[in-house]
Amino acid sequence: MKPLEVRIPHQLPLDEVRRRLDDAVVQAKSQYADTVGPIDASWETADRLRVRLAVMGMHFDGSLDILVEELLVTLALPGMAALFAGRIQSGIEEQLGGLLG
């Protein structure tokens, strides 16, 4: 597993970031259910969302930590996915940057 860390700046209160992440999880579950499979997302603490999913037989485990001025996304990339770390990082930045912008 190769660790990937992405930082997304924001200027939102914690409750608003949580609400937007919750909405995004619901949307992702319906939009990607056919291609990704089950997405498990649950709040471990008030400011940490744990996410687990499988894509093409590869299992991803990560967390999203809401900090004062940024969202810290940490994702463990399995084997072959590490080859696409740059593309994965760009996708996370694009999706979450738009969500929190």
Legacy VTK file of the C-alpha trace (Angstrom):
# vtk DataFile Version 3.0
C-alpha trace
ASCII
DATASET POLYDATA
POINTS 101 float
0.000 0.000 0.000
1.254 3.431 -0.950
-0.037 6.353 1.117
-1.518 9.331 -0.716
-2.185 12.625 1.046
-4.207 15.447 -0.489
-4.949 18.804 1.145
-7.977 20.801 0.027
-8.216 24.368 1.363
-11.574 25.666 2.579
-13.050 28.514 4.617
-16.154 26.740 5.887
-17.312 25.864 9.405
-17.044 22.225 10.465
-20.804 21.610 10.278
-20.975 22.856 6.695
-18.039 20.678 5.598
-19.697 17.660 7.252
-23.011 18.404 5.523
-21.351 18.727 2.119
-19.347 15.526 2.611
-22.481 13.643 3.700
-24.307 14.865 0.582
-21.341 13.876 -1.607
-21.273 10.356 -0.133
-24.986 9.883 -0.862
-24.469 11.111 -4.426
-21.376 8.919 -4.950
-23.204 5.830 -3.688
-25.965 6.293 -6.249
-23.800 7.549 -9.116
-20.988 4.985 -8.873
-22.797 1.947 -7.462
-22.584 0.057 -10.769
-18.874 0.660 -11.352
-17.377 0.982 -7.875
-19.561 -1.234 -5.753
-20.399 -0.569 -2.110
-18.979 2.589 -0.579
-18.706 2.484 3.200
-18.401 5.910 4.818
-18.900 6.640 8.498
-17.923 9.366 10.922
-15.339 8.106 13.429
-15.262 11.458 15.215
-16.913 14.831 14.643
-14.129 15.770 12.233
-12.996 12.449 10.696
-14.849 10.547 7.986
-13.578 7.008 7.338
-14.132 5.727 3.784
-13.727 2.218 2.358
-14.490 1.071 -1.182
-13.399 -1.362 -3.857
-12.704 -0.553 -7.493
-11.845 -3.259 -10.018
-11.041 -5.692 -7.215
-8.704 -3.230 -5.436
-9.645 -2.176 -1.917
-9.147 1.435 -0.859
-9.151 2.614 2.749
-8.945 6.275 3.624
-10.012 9.128 5.820
-11.045 12.738 5.445
-10.041 14.963 8.354
-11.683 18.366 8.634
-9.077 20.848 9.814
-9.598 24.574 10.433
-8.567 25.745 6.941
-8.240 22.530 4.972
-9.586 19.062 4.406
-6.889 16.405 4.719
-7.572 13.330 2.594
-5.444 10.287 3.350
-5.791 7.238 1.120
-3.891 3.946 1.038
-3.361 3.025 -2.606
-3.190 -0.721 -3.295
-0.634 -2.200 -5.718
-1.526 -1.186 -9.250
-3.448 1.916 -8.160
-0.169 3.454 -6.990
0.791 3.761 -10.664
-2.077 6.227 -11.060
-1.407 8.248 -7.882
-1.117 11.526 -9.789
-4.382 11.002 -11.617
-6.130 9.930 -8.398
-4.798 12.993 -6.583
-5.974 15.309 -9.375
-9.432 13.737 -9.296
-9.685 14.195 -5.534
-8.543 17.817 -5.785
-11.035 18.545 -8.551
-14.018 16.862 -6.896
-13.463 18.036 -3.329
-12.148 21.456 -4.340
-15.415 22.055 -6.186
-17.400 20.693 -3.264
-15.778 22.981 -0.701
-15.113 26.009 -2.934
LINES 1 102
101 0 1 2 3 4 5 6 7 8 9 10 11 12 13 14 15 16 17 18 19 20 21 22 23 24 25 26 27 28 29 30 31 32 33 34 35 36 37 38 39 40 41 42 43 44 45 46 47 48 49 50 51 52 53 54 55 56 57 58 59 60 61 62 63 64 65 66 67 68 69 70 71 72 73 74 75 76 77 78 79 80 81 82 83 84 85 86 87 88 89 90 91 92 93 94 95 96 97 98 99 100
